Amino acid sequence: MSSGQNSGGLMSSAGLVRYFESEGRNAIRIDPKTIMAFSALFGVLVILLNIFTV
């Protein structure tokens, strides 16, 4: 690799750092337990629909 090429290192991760630090107070906050419960119920619904529509 020549000395003129940029390896990417810190410059490529700088955008991610700014993205994760810019969480605003106006953002919608959902509890992870709510997401897991909704996902489980949705999965059960799909399984039940597959059983009853055969």
N, CA, C, O and CB atoms as a CASP TS submission, in Angstrom:
PFRMAT TS
TARGET T0000
AUTHOR 0000-0000-0000
METHOD Language model
MODEL 1
PARENT N/A
ATOM      1  N   MET     1       0.847  -1.165   0.000  1.00  0.00           N
ATOM      2  CA  MET     1       0.000   0.000   0.000  1.00  0.00           C
ATOM      3  C   MET     1       0.895   1.230   0.000  1.00  0.00           C
ATOM      4  O   MET     1       1.840   1.307   0.785  1.00  0.00           O
ATOM      5  CB  MET     1      -0.965  -0.004   1.215  1.00  0.00           C
ATOM      6  N   SER     2       0.618   2.167  -0.845  1.00  0.00           N
ATOM      7  CA  SER     2       1.458   3.352  -0.896  1.00  0.00           C
ATOM      8  C   SER     2       1.083   4.318   0.206  1.00  0.00           C
ATOM      9  O   SER     2      -0.007   4.244   0.773  1.00  0.00           O
ATOM     10  CB  SER     2       1.348   4.030  -2.253  1.00  0.00           C
ATOM     11  N   SER     3       1.996   5.225   0.504  1.00  0.00           N
ATOM     12  CA  SER     3       1.755   6.157   1.597  1.00  0.00           C
ATOM     13  C   SER     3       0.702   7.201   1.239  1.00  0.00           C
ATOM     14  O   SER     3       0.218   7.898   2.130  1.00  0.00           O
ATOM     15  CB  SER     3       3.047   6.843   1.986  1.00  0.00           C
ATOM     16  N   GLY     4       0.333   7.332  -0.029  1.00  0.00           N
ATOM     17  CA  GLY     4      -0.650   8.321  -0.459  1.00  0.00           C
ATOM     18  C   GLY     4      -2.081   7.854  -0.303  1.00  0.00           C
ATOM     19  O   GLY     4      -3.003   8.667  -0.371  1.00  0.00           O
ATOM     20  N   GLN     5      -2.289   6.568  -0.098  1.00  0.00           N
ATOM     21  CA  GLN     5      -3.655   6.055   0.002  1.00  0.00           C
ATOM     22  C   GLN     5      -4.150   6.141   1.442  1.00  0.00           C
ATOM     23  O   GLN     5      -3.393   5.959   2.396  1.00  0.00           O
ATOM     24  CB  GLN     5      -3.729   4.599  -0.503  1.00  0.00           C
ATOM     25  N   ASN     6      -5.445   6.425   1.568  1.00  0.00           N
ATOM     26  CA  ASN     6      -6.061   6.502   2.893  1.00  0.00           C
ATOM     27  C   ASN     6      -6.625   5.135   3.240  1.00  0.00           C
ATOM     28  O   ASN     6      -7.386   4.564   2.458  1.00  0.00           O
ATOM     29  CB  ASN     6      -7.177   7.597   2.942  1.00  0.00           C
ATOM     30  N   SER     7      -6.265   4.605   4.393  1.00  0.00           N
ATOM     31  CA  SER     7      -6.711   3.270   4.778  1.00  0.00           C
ATOM     32  C   SER     7      -8.143   3.267   5.305  1.00  0.00           C
ATOM     33  O   SER     7      -8.725   2.190   5.441  1.00  0.00           O
ATOM     34  CB  SER     7      -5.781   2.698   5.825  1.00  0.00           C
ATOM     35  N   GLY     8      -8.729   4.403   5.603  1.00  0.00           N
ATOM     36  CA  GLY     8     -10.123   4.442   6.034  1.00  0.00           C
ATOM     37  C   GLY     8     -10.284   4.571   7.527  1.00  0.00           C
ATOM     38  O   GLY     8     -11.038   5.437   7.971  1.00  0.00           O
ATOM     39  N   GLY     9      -9.645   3.791   8.300  1.00  0.00           N
ATOM     40  CA  GLY     9      -9.637   3.788   9.756  1.00  0.00           C
ATOM     41  C   GLY     9     -10.649   4.663  10.462  1.00  0.00           C
ATOM     42  O   GLY     9     -11.846   4.375  10.459  1.00  0.00           O
ATOM     43  N   LEU    10     -10.163   5.733  11.068  1.00  0.00           N
ATOM     44  CA  LEU    10     -11.020   6.599  11.875  1.00  0.00           C
ATOM     45  C   LEU    10     -11.986   7.421  11.030  1.00  0.00           C
ATOM     46  O   LEU    10     -13.085   7.736  11.485  1.00  0.00           O
ATOM     47  CB  LEU    10     -10.172   7.522  12.712  1.00  0.00           C
ATOM     48  N   MET    11     -11.603   7.765   9.837  1.00  0.00           N
ATOM     49  CA  MET    11     -12.481   8.588   9.005  1.00  0.00           C
ATOM     50  C   MET    11     -13.776   7.854   8.657  1.00  0.00           C
ATOM     51  O   MET    11     -14.837   8.474   8.588  1.00  0.00           O
ATOM     52  CB  MET    11     -11.756   9.001   7.724  1.00  0.00           C
ATOM     53  N   SER    12     -13.699   6.547   8.439  1.00  0.00           N
ATOM     54  CA  SER    12     -14.903   5.810   8.056  1.00  0.00           C
ATOM     55  C   SER    12     -15.840   5.597   9.242  1.00  0.00           C
ATOM     56  O   SER    12     -17.045   5.441   9.046  1.00  0.00           O
ATOM     57  CB  SER    12     -14.524   4.464   7.451  1.00  0.00           C
ATOM     58  N   SER    13     -15.322   5.586  10.452  1.00  0.00           N
ATOM     59  CA  SER    13     -16.170   5.380  11.619  1.00  0.00           C
ATOM     60  C   SER    13     -16.690   6.686  12.197  1.00  0.00           C
ATOM     61  O   SER    13     -17.560   6.658  13.067  1.00  0.00           O
ATOM     62  CB  SER    13     -15.411   4.625  12.678  1.00  0.00           C
ATOM     63  N   ALA    14     -16.196   7.810  11.750  1.00  0.00           N
ATOM     64  CA  ALA    14     -16.609   9.099  12.310  1.00  0.00           C
ATOM     65  C   ALA    14     -18.093   9.354  12.064  1.00  0.00           C
ATOM     66  O   ALA    14     -18.766   9.914  12.930  1.00  0.00           O
ATOM     67  CB  ALA    14     -15.773  10.238  11.707  1.00  0.00           C
ATOM     68  N   GLY    15     -18.609   8.964  10.926  1.00  0.00           N
ATOM     69  CA  GLY    15     -20.022   9.155  10.637  1.00  0.00           C
ATOM     70  C   GLY    15     -20.903   8.345  11.560  1.00  0.00           C
ATOM     71  O   GLY    15     -21.962   8.818  11.974  1.00  0.00           O
ATOM     72  N   LEU    16     -20.490   7.132  11.890  1.00  0.00           N
ATOM     73  CA  LEU    16     -21.268   6.307  12.808  1.00  0.00           C
ATOM     74  C   LEU    16     -21.292   6.895  14.204  1.00  0.00           C
ATOM     75  O   LEU    16     -22.317   6.849  14.884  1.00  0.00           O
ATOM     76  CB  LEU    16     -20.711   4.899  12.852  1.00  0.00           C
ATOM     77  N   VAL    17     -20.186   7.439  14.628  1.00  0.00           N
ATOM     78  CA  VAL    17     -20.138   8.042  15.955  1.00  0.00           C
ATOM     79  C   VAL    17     -21.092   9.222  16.011  1.00  0.00           C
ATOM     80  O   VAL    17     -21.828   9.373  16.986  1.00  0.00           O
ATOM     81  CB  VAL    17     -18.704   8.487  16.310  1.00  0.00           C
ATOM     82  N   ARG    18     -21.093  10.060  14.982  1.00  0.00           N
ATOM     83  CA  ARG    18     -22.012  11.204  14.961  1.00  0.00           C
ATOM     84  C   ARG    18     -23.453  10.730  14.914  1.00  0.00           C
ATOM     85  O   ARG    18     -24.318  11.336  15.545  1.00  0.00           O
ATOM     86  CB  ARG    18     -21.717  12.118  13.759  1.00  0.00           C
ATOM     87  N   TYR    19     -23.732   9.650  14.173  1.00  0.00           N
ATOM     88  CA  TYR    19     -25.096   9.136  14.054  1.00  0.00           C
ATOM     89  C   TYR    19     -25.612   8.659  15.408  1.00  0.00           C
ATOM     90  O   TYR    19     -26.734   8.991  15.789  1.00  0.00           O
ATOM     91  CB  TYR    19     -25.153   7.991  13.030  1.00  0.00           C
ATOM     92  N   PHE    20     -24.824   7.897  16.128  1.00  0.00           N
ATOM     93  CA  PHE    20     -25.277   7.338  17.395  1.00  0.00           C
ATOM     94  C   PHE    20     -25.312   8.375  18.510  1.00  0.00           C
ATOM     95  O   PHE    20     -26.050   8.202  19.480  1.00  0.00           O
ATOM     96  CB  PHE    20     -24.387   6.193  17.797  1.00  0.00           C
ATOM     97  N   GLU    21     -24.540   9.437  18.397  1.00  0.00           N
ATOM     98  CA  GLU    21     -24.569  10.478  19.417  1.00  0.00           C
ATOM     99  C   GLU    21     -25.672  11.490  19.169  1.00  0.00           C
ATOM    100  O   GLU    21     -25.936  12.326  20.034  1.00  0.00           O
ATOM    101  CB  GLU    21     -23.238  11.182  19.478  1.00  0.00           C
ATOM    102  N   SER    22     -26.321  11.441  18.023  1.00  0.00           N
ATOM    103  CA  SER    22     -27.303  12.466  17.682  1.00  0.00           C
ATOM    104  C   SER    22     -28.729  12.041  17.984  1.00  0.00           C
ATOM    105  O   SER    22     -29.663  12.559  17.371  1.00  0.00           O
ATOM    106  CB  SER    22     -27.185  12.822  16.229  1.00  0.00           C
ATOM    107  N   GLU    23     -28.920  11.117  18.908  1.00  0.00           N
ATOM    108  CA  GLU    23     -30.272  10.721  19.280  1.00  0.00           C
ATOM    109  C   GLU    23     -30.945  11.897  19.969  1.00  0.00           C
ATOM    110  O   GLU    23     -30.495  12.360  21.017  1.00  0.00           O
ATOM    111  CB  GLU    23     -30.263   9.463  20.199  1.00  0.00           C
ATOM    112  N   GLY    24     -32.022  12.370  19.371  1.00  0.00           N
ATOM    113  CA  GLY    24     -32.698  13.539  19.916  1.00  0.00           C
ATOM    114  C   GLY    24     -33.670  13.179  21.023  1.00  0.00           C
ATOM    115  O   GLY    24     -34.033  12.018  21.208  1.00  0.00           O
ATOM    116  N   ARG    25     -34.075  14.192  21.743  1.00  0.00           N
ATOM    117  CA  ARG    25     -35.048  13.974  22.811  1.00  0.00           C
ATOM    118  C   ARG    25     -36.446  13.782  22.235  1.00  0.00           C
ATOM    119  O   ARG    25     -37.330  13.268  22.919  1.00  0.00           O
ATOM    120  CB  ARG    25     -35.038  15.151  23.798  1.00  0.00           C
ATOM    121  N   ASN    26     -36.653  14.186  20.993  1.00  0.00           N
ATOM    122  CA  ASN    26     -37.958  14.049  20.347  1.00  0.00           C
ATOM    123  C   ASN    26     -38.168  12.663  19.752  1.00  0.00           C
ATOM    124  O   ASN    26     -39.255  12.359  19.260  1.00  0.00           O
ATOM    125  CB  ASN    26     -38.112  15.094  19.265  1.00  0.00           C
ATOM    126  N   ALA    27     -37.154  11.831  19.790  1.00  0.00           N
ATOM    127  CA  ALA    27     -37.231  10.513  19.163  1.00  0.00           C
ATOM    128  C   ALA    27     -38.236   9.624  19.903  1.00  0.00           C
ATOM    129  O   ALA    27     -38.427   9.748  21.113  1.00  0.00           O
ATOM    130  CB  ALA    27     -35.838   9.844  19.140  1.00  0.00           C
ATOM    131  N   ILE    28     -38.868   8.734  19.149  1.00  0.00           N
ATOM    132  CA  ILE    28     -39.796   7.778  19.733  1.00  0.00           C
ATOM    133  C   ILE    28     -38.988   6.727  20.479  1.00  0.00           C
ATOM    134  O   ILE    28     -38.069   6.131  19.918  1.00  0.00           O
ATOM    135  CB  ILE    28     -40.702   7.126  18.643  1.00  0.00           C
ATOM    136  N   ARG    29     -39.325   6.505  21.720  1.00  0.00           N
ATOM    137  CA  ARG    29     -38.616   5.504  22.524  1.00  0.00           C
ATOM    138  C   ARG    29     -39.572   4.356  22.824  1.00  0.00           C
ATOM    139  O   ARG    29     -40.651   4.554  23.381  1.00  0.00           O
ATOM    140  CB  ARG    29     -38.060   6.128  23.849  1.00  0.00           C
ATOM    141  N   ILE    30     -39.154   3.159  22.445  1.00  0.00           N
ATOM    142  CA  ILE    30     -39.950   1.964  22.690  1.00  0.00           C
ATOM    143  C   ILE    30     -39.104   1.003  23.509  1.00  0.00           C
ATOM    144  O   ILE    30     -37.941   0.757  23.191  1.00  0.00           O
ATOM    145  CB  ILE    30     -40.426   1.304  21.353  1.00  0.00           C
ATOM    146  N   ASP    31     -39.691   0.471  24.553  1.00  0.00           N
ATOM    147  CA  ASP    31     -38.994  -0.467  25.421  1.00  0.00           C
ATOM    148  C   ASP    31     -38.677  -1.748  24.651  1.00  0.00           C
ATOM    149  O   ASP    31     -39.550  -2.257  23.948  1.00  0.00           O
ATOM    150  CB  ASP    31     -39.837  -0.780  26.678  1.00  0.00           C
ATOM    151  N   PRO    32     -37.474  -2.279  24.758  1.00  0.00           N
ATOM    152  CA  PRO    32     -37.126  -3.523  24.052  1.00  0.00           C
ATOM    153  C   PRO    32     -38.047  -4.690  24.412  1.00  0.00           C
ATOM    154  O   PRO    32     -38.284  -5.564  23.579  1.00  0.00           O
ATOM    155  CB  PRO    32     -35.689  -3.904  24.359  1.00  0.00           C
ATOM    156  N   LYS    33     -38.563  -4.714  25.631  1.00  0.00           N
ATOM    157  CA  LYS    33     -39.486  -5.784  26.024  1.00  0.00           C
ATOM    158  C   LYS    33     -40.778  -5.703  25.221  1.00  0.00           C
ATOM    159  O   LYS    33     -41.378  -6.729  24.901  1.00  0.00           O
ATOM    160  CB  LYS    33     -39.792  -5.707  27.530  1.00  0.00           C
ATOM    161  N   THR    34     -41.207  -4.490  24.898  1.00  0.00           N
ATOM    162  CA  THR    34     -42.407  -4.311  24.079  1.00  0.00           C
ATOM    163  C   THR    34     -42.183  -4.866  22.681  1.00  0.00           C
ATOM    164  O   THR    34     -43.070  -5.510  22.121  1.00  0.00           O
ATOM    165  CB  THR    34     -42.798  -2.824  24.003  1.00  0.00           C
ATOM    166  N   ILE    35     -41.024  -4.629  22.121  1.00  0.00           N
ATOM    167  CA  ILE    35     -40.704  -5.149  20.785  1.00  0.00           C
ATOM    168  C   ILE    35     -40.686  -6.668  20.798  1.00  0.00           C
ATOM    169  O   ILE    35     -41.223  -7.306  19.893  1.00  0.00           O
ATOM    170  CB  ILE    35     -39.347  -4.606  20.298  1.00  0.00           C
ATOM    171  N   MET    36     -40.067  -7.250  21.825  1.00  0.00           N
ATOM    172  CA  MET    36     -40.005  -8.710  21.914  1.00  0.00           C
ATOM    173  C   MET    36     -41.394  -9.318  22.074  1.00  0.00           C
ATOM    174  O   MET    36     -41.694 -10.338  21.453  1.00  0.00           O
ATOM    175  CB  MET    36     -39.115  -9.133  23.082  1.00  0.00           C
ATOM    176  N   ALA    37     -42.248  -8.705  22.899  1.00  0.00           N
ATOM    177  CA  ALA    37     -43.601  -9.217  23.102  1.00  0.00           C
ATOM    178  C   ALA    37     -44.406  -9.117  21.807  1.00  0.00           C
ATOM    179  O   ALA    37     -45.115 -10.057  21.447  1.00  0.00           O
ATOM    180  CB  ALA    37     -44.309  -8.445  24.236  1.00  0.00           C
ATOM    181  N   PHE    38     -44.305  -8.001  21.114  1.00  0.00           N
ATOM    182  CA  PHE    38     -45.019  -7.833  19.856  1.00  0.00           C
ATOM    183  C   PHE    38     -44.541  -8.846  18.819  1.00  0.00           C
ATOM    184  O   PHE    38     -45.347  -9.407  18.078  1.00  0.00           O
ATOM    185  CB  PHE    38     -44.839  -6.407  19.327  1.00  0.00           C
ATOM    186  N   SER    39     -43.237  -9.078  18.767  1.00  0.00           N
ATOM    187  CA  SER    39     -42.685 -10.043  17.819  1.00  0.00           C
ATOM    188  C   SER    39     -43.179 -11.456  18.109  1.00  0.00           C
ATOM    189  O   SER    39     -43.523 -12.201  17.191  1.00  0.00           O
ATOM    190  CB  SER    39     -41.159 -10.007  17.856  1.00  0.00           C
ATOM    191  N   ALA    40     -43.214 -11.818  19.383  1.00  0.00           N
ATOM    192  CA  ALA    40     -43.689 -13.149  19.768  1.00  0.00           C
ATOM    193  C   ALA    40     -45.167 -13.317  19.417  1.00  0.00           C
ATOM    194  O   ALA    40     -45.563 -14.351  18.878  1.00  0.00           O
ATOM    195  CB  ALA    40     -43.470 -13.385  21.275  1.00  0.00           C
ATOM    196  N   LEU    41     -45.975 -12.314  19.717  1.00  0.00           N
ATOM    197  CA  LEU    41     -47.399 -12.392  19.389  1.00  0.00           C
ATOM    198  C   LEU    41     -47.620 -12.448  17.873  1.00  0.00           C
ATOM    199  O   LEU    41     -48.496 -13.169  17.395  1.00  0.00           O
ATOM    200  CB  LEU    41     -48.146 -11.192  19.985  1.00  0.00           C
ATOM    201  N   PHE    42     -46.843 -11.702  17.142  1.00  0.00           N
ATOM    202  CA  PHE    42     -46.949 -11.726  15.680  1.00  0.00           C
ATOM    203  C   PHE    42     -46.571 -13.106  15.139  1.00  0.00           C
ATOM    204  O   PHE    42     -47.214 -13.610  14.218  1.00  0.00           O
ATOM    205  CB  PHE    42     -46.046 -10.637  15.052  1.00  0.00           C
ATOM    206  N   GLY    43     -45.539 -13.711  15.703  1.00  0.00           N
ATOM    207  CA  GLY    43     -45.131 -15.055  15.293  1.00  0.00           C
ATOM    208  C   GLY    43     -46.213 -16.081  15.571  1.00  0.00           C
ATOM    209  O   GLY    43     -46.487 -16.942  14.735  1.00  0.00           O
ATOM    210  N   VAL    44     -46.835 -15.994  16.751  1.00  0.00           N
ATOM    211  CA  VAL    44     -47.923 -16.910  17.089  1.00  0.00           C
ATOM    212  C   VAL    44     -49.098 -16.708  16.134  1.00  0.00           C
ATOM    213  O   VAL    44     -49.713 -17.680  15.698  1.00  0.00           O
ATOM    214  CB  VAL    44     -48.375 -16.703  18.552  1.00  0.00           C
ATOM    215  N   LEU    45     -49.411 -15.463  15.809  1.00  0.00           N
ATOM    216  CA  LEU    45     -50.495 -15.171  14.868  1.00  0.00           C
ATOM    217  C   LEU    45     -50.225 -15.796  13.491  1.00  0.00           C
ATOM    218  O   LEU    45     -51.127 -16.372  12.883  1.00  0.00           O
ATOM    219  CB  LEU    45     -50.679 -13.649  14.729  1.00  0.00           C
ATOM    220  N   VAL    46     -49.013 -15.681  13.017  1.00  0.00           N
ATOM    221  CA  VAL    46     -48.653 -16.260  11.719  1.00  0.00           C
ATOM    222  C   VAL    46     -48.781 -17.778  11.756  1.00  0.00           C
ATOM    223  O   VAL    46     -49.291 -18.378  10.809  1.00  0.00           O
ATOM    224  CB  VAL    46     -47.219 -15.857  11.323  1.00  0.00           C
ATOM    225  N   ILE    47     -48.327 -18.404  12.834  1.00  0.00           N
ATOM    226  CA  ILE    47     -48.427 -19.859  12.966  1.00  0.00           C
ATOM    227  C   ILE    47     -49.889 -20.296  12.996  1.00  0.00           C
ATOM    228  O   ILE    47     -50.265 -21.267  12.338  1.00  0.00           O
ATOM    229  CB  ILE    47     -47.701 -20.339  14.239  1.00  0.00           C
ATOM    230  N   LEU    48     -50.714 -19.578  13.761  1.00  0.00           N
ATOM    231  CA  LEU    48     -52.139 -19.917  13.827  1.00  0.00           C
ATOM    232  C   LEU    48     -52.827 -19.742  12.475  1.00  0.00           C
ATOM    233  O   LEU    48     -53.667 -20.557  12.094  1.00  0.00           O
ATOM    234  CB  LEU    48     -52.838 -19.056  14.877  1.00  0.00           C
ATOM    235  N   LEU    49     -52.475 -18.691  11.760  1.00  0.00           N
ATOM    236  CA  LEU    49     -53.064 -18.488  10.428  1.00  0.00           C
ATOM    237  C   LEU    49     -52.648 -19.611   9.471  1.00  0.00           C
ATOM    238  O   LEU    49     -53.449 -20.046   8.643  1.00  0.00           O
ATOM    239  CB  LEU    49     -52.639 -17.116   9.854  1.00  0.00           C
ATOM    240  N   ASN    50     -51.423 -20.071   9.578  1.00  0.00           N
ATOM    241  CA  ASN    50     -50.973 -21.179   8.734  1.00  0.00           C
ATOM    242  C   ASN    50     -51.707 -22.474   9.073  1.00  0.00           C
ATOM    243  O   ASN    50     -51.999 -23.275   8.185  1.00  0.00           O
ATOM    244  CB  ASN    50     -49.464 -21.380   8.885  1.00  0.00           C
ATOM    245  N   ILE    51     -51.999 -22.677  10.330  1.00  0.00           N
ATOM    246  CA  ILE    51     -52.712 -23.893  10.744  1.00  0.00           C
ATOM    247  C   ILE    51     -54.149 -23.892  10.248  1.00  0.00           C
ATOM    248  O   ILE    51     -54.643 -24.893   9.729  1.00  0.00           O
ATOM    249  CB  ILE    51     -52.690 -24.032  12.268  1.00  0.00           C
ATOM    250  N   PHE    52     -54.823 -22.734  10.418  1.00  0.00           N
ATOM    251  CA  PHE    52     -56.251 -22.666  10.117  1.00  0.00           C
ATOM    252  C   PHE    52     -56.551 -22.415   8.633  1.00  0.00           C
ATOM    253  O   PHE    52     -57.703 -22.560   8.225  1.00  0.00           O
ATOM    254  CB  PHE    52     -56.884 -21.582  10.944  1.00  0.00           C
ATOM    255  N   THR    53     -55.580 -22.052   7.827  1.00  0.00           N
ATOM    256  CA  THR    53     -55.839 -21.799   6.411  1.00  0.00           C
ATOM    257  C   THR    53     -55.388 -22.949   5.519  1.00  0.00           C
ATOM    258  O   THR    53     -55.276 -22.774   4.306  1.00  0.00           O
ATOM    259  CB  THR    53     -55.148 -20.526   5.983  1.00  0.00           C
ATOM    260  N   VAL    54     -55.133 -24.096   6.082  1.00  0.00           N
ATOM    261  CA  VAL    54     -54.686 -25.247   5.287  1.00  0.00           C
ATOM    262  C   VAL    54     -55.825 -25.937   4.663  1.00  0.00           C
ATOM    263  O   VAL    54     -55.636 -26.929   3.958  1.00  0.00           O
ATOM    264  CB  VAL    54     -53.916 -26.219   6.117  1.00  0.00           C
TER
END
